[in-house]
């Protein structure tokens, strides 16, 4: 039972790209709503901005009302993953009007959200007339492309792989020095096309690093193809006591003379 003064609601996690929201549904009316905090914090606006709007920003308030802002808030109580939350909520229409206002004021995050929702809506309508539906994962990949953000993080290397690499290379498993071994024993097994695409979507910066971690920008297909290779390298790594010994085992496993694995790759 909700605390007195709070309307009972349900909620599930909703992602637009990597932006996370509570997708709130009021129990009695089935209306979808959004938390005031999530609406504003996502675009880096103080969470009290809407609370003070009518009194301290009258001109802005008038503009939003003219654009259709309903301004009917509802205090709701809901649970997401066992966490009870009480929030001031707004309609989805109001959330979009607020984001669109900040988009016109040059807020980059609001612009990305408006762009994503506009394109997503168009794709959804095409899917409806053709009787097609996208999965949640397909929708998130599309969102990330539109928002120009890395795909949702998924683990490629298990802790066991990281710990064994640290054991034979000596530095701590998170040491930057280990990065070159990930390239040598795993990422070098990407195809030339996959490497070229990676240099486009996640180029090397002037400081020699890349903006995102490599596995964040790999396609689902590339990850699935590399996963058996990662397991194979882990098996060999468990038998090795040094990087040099692992290198010899990999040579024997794949029947190759150890090449210069960075030939043709712009490592800088």
Secondary structure, 3 states (H helix, E strand, C coil): CCCCCCEEEEEEEEEECCEEEEEEEECCCCCEEEEHHHHHHCCCCCCCHHHHHHHHCHHHHHHHHHCCCCCCCEEEEEEECCEEEEEEEEEHHHHHHHHHHHHHCCCHHHHHHHHHHHHHHHHHHHHHHCCCCCCHHHHHHHHHHHHCCCCCCCCCCCHHHHHHHHHHHCCCCCCHHHHHHHHHHCHHHCCHHHHHHHHHHCCECCCCCECCCHHHHCCHHHHHHHHHHHHHHHHHHHCCCCHHHHHHHHHHHHCCCCCCCCCCCCCC
